[in-house]
Amino acid sequence: MQFVFSQIINISEGDKAITMKNLLKRFYSPLVVAWGRTPVVWLWRTPKSNLEFIRQIESRFYKSDWKSPKLRFMSWCLYFPMLLIWPIRVLVITVRQYRNHADETHQLHHVSRIAQISDLLLIGLRYWVSPEIYYMFEIYLDRDISKARTFLLENTMTSLMGHINADTSDLHIEDKHCFNAAMSARGFPVIEDLGLATQGRIVDANGNALKLPGCDLIAKPNIGLEGRGLIRFKWLGNYQYQSSTGTLYSTEQLQQLLVKLSHRETYLIQPRMINHPAIDDLANGQFCTCRIITGMSSTGQTEVVTAVFKMPTGDAIADNFGAGGLASAIDLKTGKLGRAVYKQKYLIEFDKHPDTGAVITGRELPCWIDTIDLVTQAHRQVDGEFAFLGWDVGINESGPVIVETQVTFGFILCQRPARVGLCETRFSDIYAQWIDPDTLEVISNKNVSDTLSKVSGG
């Protein structure tokens, strides 16, 4: 005992800090799970529909890394205190949401303040869904409050997608250069990788030193999401480039900049893409992409679940929805665009692009059938059994081209433009095929047909 005490006394200050941090992390993680998830009252029984099924998954496995029996038991135990805490959470969220959006909703859509409060509380206390869904997806427009259950929030993506892809590595998808090379080798159109800036060098695909070509370029982190770190350079001729911020670089200076960036992380160097002429007036001078979600069924068939068209606004050099870009729902049969919306500004929508004035609503995307065929065929060729993939696909004069692919594809982006919950689409049906409802465990793709009939028949 004296020896143990002496060892504790001799722990350095740094080691004490690390130990304390680990203890706090162990205590804090269960609380995050308990507070962050939305409880569902049927957690202890077998789900009777695909909707109940998905709600159980997002509640029981809020964090995908909770694999051990001990952590799962803790998660189960924390569920019951959450049943008591949930009404308090509902009141807190209701007050915050009402304060931020009630006046504008009343003025623009003539929904009474009393009706808004009633709807918010009903969503939280009857349907056990976060009341923030009410304004985010504009449920007040048709007053069908039961629709709230069909929408999924971003904080449930980790549990839903992480759980279903638990045995599938997505490292080859996260590495843009490796993924592009694999898809290109299989005959799919991708953006050409000119080279990589990595560990203080700029090299081509063969590892040889690369001299930057005289054309418009983009550089972006080889591993990263949502346009993080993207830089655009316009070729001015005479060995001169201009960045999107207006800074001028000679070829040598640009190479030095990329070498400097490469010491922090690997950057992918690609030619700047040009939009198809039919949609160039929606791009605000940048490159637009479609976010298309594909799902793979029990028989290995792939289909498009939902799709949106993303457009840059203002001075943005990317069409990132989370950074102020617009998104418009795409009709899967015709390729026509619906109204465009922002992610955060709930009460604003556009029939025309706010910067270019080009008509959005009713615009038909070019090469749409080819785009659908591209992503459904490409999903089948991706290594690993991914139930769902999110594709960023651009459309240039030659047709659709794959920009990148993601396992986590943005729940809000997929639902907000059309105001249609993912659980109203084929998402819930396909998801159910991959899980045994009796154990809520991911099952073999060979046995999913029997499981599908059990779940959908309820």
N, C-alpha and C positions, 0 to 999 in steps of 0.2 A: 504493500500500500504506500509505504514511504517512497519507494522507487517510482511508482506511478505519479505521485504528487510532485516529486522532484523533476520528472520529465515535463510535466505541465508547466512548471515554473520556468523551465529553460526554453520554452517555445518562444521563438522570436516574435516581434510585434507583427511582422509581415505574415508569419504563419498563423498567428492568432486571428488576424483580419480575414485570412482565407477560410479558416475553420468556422468563424462566426458567419461568414457569407454563405458557406455551404449549409449551415444549420438554418439560417433564415430562409434560404432557398427551399429547403425541404418543408419548412412550415408554410411558406408563402404559396408554393405551387398548388397545393390542394385548395387553398382559399380562392385562387384565381379560377380554378376549374369550377368551384362551387358558385362563385359570383358570376362568372362569364357566361355559363350556359343557360339555356332556357329549359326549365323543368317541364316534363310532360306527365300527366296523371296516370298514363297506362304503362309506365316503365316496367312494372312487375308482371305484365301479361304479354302473351304472344300478339303481335300486331295483326290487325284484321284487314288492313289495306296498305297500299304502297306509301300513302301519305303518313300513316301512323308509323310505318316501318322506318322511314327516313327520320322522323322526329325522334324515334328511340335511339337511332345511331348517334345523332348529333348530341343527345343528352347523355347517353351512357358513356360514350367515348369522346369526350370533348377535346382531349389532347391525344393525337395519334400515337405519341410515344409512351402512353400508359399501357404497357404490354403485360407487365408482371401481375400475377394473381393478387399480390399485396396491394399494388397501386389501384387495381380494378376494384378491390374490396373497399379501399378508401374512397374511391369515386362513388361507389354505391352508397356508402354510409353518408357521404356529404349530400347526397341527393335529398334526403329527408329533411335536414335543416333548411335546404333551399325551398322546400314547399312552404315553410313558414316565412322565409325571407322574401320570397317572390312578390307577395302583395306590396311590400315596402318598395321593392325595386320598381314595380309597376307605377306606383305613385310618384316616385322620383323622376322616372323617364317621362311620365305623362305631364308633369309640371314643366319640365325642361322643354319638351316638344311643343306644348301649348304656348308657352311664353315666346318661343322663337317663330312660330308659324301661324298661330290662330288668327291674328288680325288680318294678315294678307289673304289667307284662305277665305275668310269671311267677306272681304272686300271684292276679291276676284271671282269667287265661285259661289258666293251667297250661302255658304254653309254656316248655320248659326253656331255661336260659341258653345252653347249648351250641347248641341248635337256632336260637336267635336270632342268635348270632354267625355260624353257618353260613349262615343265610338272608341276613344283611346282606352278607357277603362274596360270596355267590353273585350277589346282585342287582347288585353293583358290578362284579365281575370277569367274570361270564359274560354278563350282559345289558347291561352298560355303562350302567347307570342309577344315579342318586344313591341311596345306601342310605337316605336320609331318607324316601323313599317308603314304606318298610316299615312304620313306625309311623304316619306321617301318614294313610295310607289303609288301615291295619289289615290288611295282607296276611297277617299271621300267623294270622288267624282261619280262613282256608280253606287256608292253606299252599300256594297255587298261586303259586309265585314268578314264573312266566313272565308273570303279569298285570302285574308291575312295569313292563314296557315300554309298557303302554298308557296310563300316567298321564303327564301333562304338568305341569311345575312352573312357577311364576310367572316365573322368570328366563328362560324360553323364549318368553314371550308376545310380547316385543318383536320377536323374529326371526320367529316364525310369523305373527302378525297384521300386523306392520309390512311384512313381505315381500309378503304377498298383497294388501295395500291400498296398495302403494307409489305407485300412480298415481291414488289417490282421496283427495281432501281430506276430512278429518273436521271441519273448522272449523265447518261449519253444524250439526253434531251436538253439538259441545262447547259451543256457545252455546245454553244452555237456552231463553232467551227466543225467539230466532229459530227454533229447532227447534219449540217449542210452537206458535208462530204458523203455521209452515208446515204442521204436522200438523193443527192446528185448521181451517185453511182447506180442507184436504182431507177434512174430515168425521170425523176421529178424535177420540175423547174424551181430553182432556188436562186437567191441573190448570190452572185459570184463573190467568193472570198479572195480579195487581192493578196492579203497577207495578214500577219499577226505582229503586233508590237508586244514583245514578251521578254522579261528579264534583261532589259537593256538593249535589245536587238529588234530590228524590223526584218522579218523573214517572210518568204513565200511559203506555199504549201509543202515544198520539199525541204524547208529549213535553210535555204540559201538566202543571202542578203538581198533585200528588196529595195529598189529605188522607186520612190513614189511616182506614179504615172501622172501625166498632165490631163486630169479630168476632175470633175466634181467628186468629192469623197465624203464618206461618213466614217467615223470611228466610234465604236461603242464597246463597253465591257463584254468580253466573251461569255461571261456568266453574269446574268442580271435580268431584271424584269422591268416592265413599265417604262421603257425608254430612259432608265437611269444612266447618266453619264454620257448620253449621246452627244456627239459633236459633229457639226457639218462644216465642210470647207468648200468654197466655190473657187474653181479654177479661173484665174484672170488672164492666163497666158504669161509669157516671159518669166517663167519660173516663180510665179506669184499666186498665192492662195489667200482667200479672205474667209475668216470664220463667220459664223452666224452672229457674233457680237460685233463684227466690223473690224476686228484685228487683222492686220496684214501679216503674212508669213511668206518668207522665201521657202523654196523647197527644202533647203538645209535647216532653216529654223523650224519648219513643221516636223521634220524628222527628229529634231532635238526634242520638241515638245512631246511627241509620241514615245520616244525613248524614256523620257522622264516619267510619263504616265505609266509606262510598262513596269516600272520598279514596284508600283503598288498593286497592279493587277494586269492581266493580259487584255489587250484591246484588239478587237477585230476590225480590219480595214476593208471597206467595201465601196464600190462605186455608188454614187447617189442615184436613186431610182426616179424615173419620171412617170407620172400618172397617165393612164389612158386619156386621150383627148376628151372623151365623153364625160369625164368626172373631174377634169383638171380645175374647173372653176369652183369646185367644192374644197379644194386642197389648201387654199390660202398660201400658195407658193411652196408647200411641203408635200410629203408623200402620204397618201391616205391608205389605210388598211381595213380589211374586214376581220372582225373577231368571230370565228365560226367554231361552234362546239360540236364535236362529233362523239357519238357513242357506239360501242361495240356490243352487239347482242349475244345471246347464248350460243347462237349458231356461227358466230364469227362474222356476221354481216355488220357493216357500219352504215350509219345514217347521220344526217345533220339534225341536231336537237334544236338549236337556235342560232341566230346570227345577227350581228349588228355592224354598222358601218361607222368608222371613227374618222373624225375630221379635226385638224388643228385649228386653233383660233389665236388671234393676237400675234405675239412675237414667238410663240412656241415653235420649236423645230421638230416636234414629234406630236403624234395624234393621241397622246396619253390621256385617257378619260379622267384619271385621278388628278391630273395636273392642269385641268381647265379646258380640255378638249370636248367636242360635242360627240354624241353618239345617236345614231338613228337605227331603229329596228328594220330588218330586211325581211320582206315577205319571201319565205323559202321557195314558193312555187314560181313567183314572177320576178324576183330580184328587185322589186320596187321598195323605195325607202319610205318610212313613216316620218313623223315629226322628230325633230332633234332636241336633245336635252343635255343639260350639264349634270354632273354627278352631285354637286353640293347645292346648287341653286334650284330648289324643288319647284318653285312656282313660275319658272320661266321655260318656255318652249319656243321652237323656231320652225317655221315653214321655209324660211330662206336663211342662207348663211349670213351671220351678223357682220362679217367683214367683207365678203365678196358680193353679197346680194343675190347669189345664185339660188335658184329654187331647189329645195331639198325634198319636200313631201311630194311623193308621186314619181320622183326621178327613178328611172330604171337603170340598174347597174349593167354595164357591158359584160359579156362573157360569163354570165351568171351560171348557166348550166355547166360550163367547163369548170368553173370554180367549185361547184358542188361535187362534180366528179373527181376533181383533183384531191380534195381533202378526204373524201370517203375512201378512195383508193390508197392514199398515203397512210391513213390510220392503220390499215391492214398490214402495211409494210414496216411499221415501227416495231423495233425489237421490244419484246415484253408484252404482257397482256394488260394494257391500260384500258379500263372501261370507258374513260372519257379523256379527251384531249382538246385543248383550246388552240386553234390555229390563227395566226396573224398572216393574212394573205393580201398582197397588193395586186392591183390590176394595171398593167402597163399596156402599151400598144400591141405587144405580142401575146397578151393574155394574162391569166393569173400566175402569180409566182409566190412561193412560200417564203415568208420573211423569218418566222420562227414558230416554235411550238412550245406549249406550256401544259403542265399537269394541273397547276392552279391557275384558273382562267378568269377570275373576277365575277363573283356572283351578282353584284350590283350592276355591273356593266351588262350582264346578260339579261337582266330582268327589267331594269328601270325604263329604258326607251319604249318598250311595248306595254309596260305595266302588266306583264304576264309572269306569274311565278314559275320557277323551274319545275315545281311539282305539278304544274298544269300541263307540262310538256311531256315528251317521251323520256325525260330524264329519270323520273321516278320508276317507270316500268323497266328501263334498262338497268338501273341501279339494283333493283330488287332481284334481278337474275343472278347477281354475283354474290348474294348473301344468303346463308341458311337462316330463315326466320326463327327457328327454334333456339339457335345458339347465338345469332347475330354475328357469326364468324364468316370470313371470306371463304368461299368454297371453290372447288375446281371448276373450270369452265366446262368440263365434260358432264357435270351433274346439275348444271343450272336450270335445265328445262323443267325438271321435276319441281324444283324450288319455285320457279316462276308460276307454275300452275297452282301451287299451294297458296302463294301470297295473293295473286290476283283474283283467285276464286273467292276470297273472303269478302 
